[in-house]
Amino acid sequence: MTPKSGVFLLGSCVAAIAAVGSIFELGSGNPDLGSLTTGAILAASVPLTGLLFWAAVVDTRANQKH
């Protein structure tokens, strides 16, 4: 694992936490940031989680020694 893949993995974790938090906020019925903003955070963080995780895996595989 390289520092770059670690940063990608960290970003993936932060985005996943944002997605889960957004789901709970929307589920509460009265999100602190408003429904539109919280929905936008959710809509952006879900694909970002997958993209950053994929980038971390690709970078780690590219830097493995066989």
Kinemage of the C-alpha trace (Angstrom):
@kinemage 1
@onewidth
@group {chain A} dominant
@subgroup {mainchain}
@vectorlist {calphas} color= white
{ca met a 1} P 0.000 0.000 0.000
{ca thr a 2} L 1.323 3.421 -0.942
{ca pro a 3} L 0.552 6.770 0.680
{ca lys a 4} L -1.545 7.641 -2.374
{ca ser a 5} L -3.749 4.580 -1.992
{ca gly a 6} L -4.031 5.350 1.725
{ca val a 7} L -5.326 8.821 0.922
{ca phe a 8} L -7.835 7.321 -1.519
{ca leu a 9} L -8.972 4.860 1.143
{ca leu a 10} L -9.277 7.624 3.735
{ca gly a 11} L -11.367 9.680 1.320
{ca ser a 12} L -13.571 6.670 0.679
{ca cys a 13} L -14.170 6.227 4.400
{ca val a 14} L -15.005 9.910 4.894
{ca ala a 15} L -17.420 9.834 1.951
{ca ala a 16} L -19.083 6.682 3.318
{ca ile a 17} L -19.509 8.328 6.723
{ca ala a 18} L -21.046 11.378 5.020
{ca ala a 19} L -23.476 9.118 3.160
{ca val a 20} L -24.565 7.304 6.316
{ca gly a 21} L -24.925 10.588 8.190
{ca ser a 22} L -27.017 12.014 5.376
{ca ile a 23} L -29.302 8.989 5.438
{ca phe a 24} L -29.854 9.397 9.174
{ca glu a 25} L -30.441 13.143 8.800
{ca leu a 26} L -32.991 12.602 6.034
{ca gly a 27} L -34.612 9.829 8.045
{ca ser a 28} L -35.058 12.129 11.030
{ca gly a 29} L -37.481 14.239 9.012
{ca asn a 30} L -35.787 17.564 9.784
{ca pro a 31} L -32.189 17.670 8.459
{ca asp a 32} L -29.998 20.405 9.968
{ca leu a 33} L -28.760 21.532 6.544
{ca gly a 34} L -32.129 21.167 4.841
{ca ser a 35} L -33.400 18.366 2.655
{ca leu a 36} L -31.943 19.694 -0.582
{ca thr a 37} L -28.403 20.142 0.742
{ca thr a 38} L -28.429 16.851 2.644
{ca gly a 39} L -29.772 15.044 -0.423
{ca ala a 40} L -27.036 16.586 -2.548
{ca ile a 41} L -24.386 15.438 -0.067
{ca leu a 42} L -25.865 11.944 -0.174
{ca ala a 43} L -26.046 11.920 -3.971
{ca ala a 44} L -22.411 13.017 -4.246
{ca ser a 45} L -20.953 10.865 -1.499
{ca val a 46} L -22.318 7.489 -2.608
{ca pro a 47} L -20.567 7.364 -6.003
{ca leu a 48} L -17.516 9.109 -4.527
{ca thr a 49} L -17.184 6.317 -1.963
{ca gly a 50} L -17.071 3.670 -4.678
{ca leu a 51} L -14.804 5.670 -6.949
{ca leu a 52} L -12.218 6.390 -4.259
{ca phe a 53} L -12.269 2.786 -3.032
{ca trp a 54} L -11.763 1.553 -6.589
{ca ala a 55} L -8.876 4.016 -7.057
{ca ala a 56} L -7.248 2.754 -3.846
{ca val a 57} L -7.486 -0.856 -4.998
{ca val a 58} L -6.131 -0.055 -8.477
{ca asp a 59} L -3.209 1.934 -7.020
{ca thr a 60} L -2.377 -0.811 -4.520
{ca arg a 61} L -2.430 -3.507 -7.207
{ca ala a 62} L -0.273 -1.387 -9.511
{ca asn a 63} L 2.375 -0.996 -6.841
{ca gln a 64} L 2.545 -4.609 -5.654
{ca lys a 65} L 5.764 -6.477 -6.285
{ca his a 66} L 5.332 -9.938 -7.732
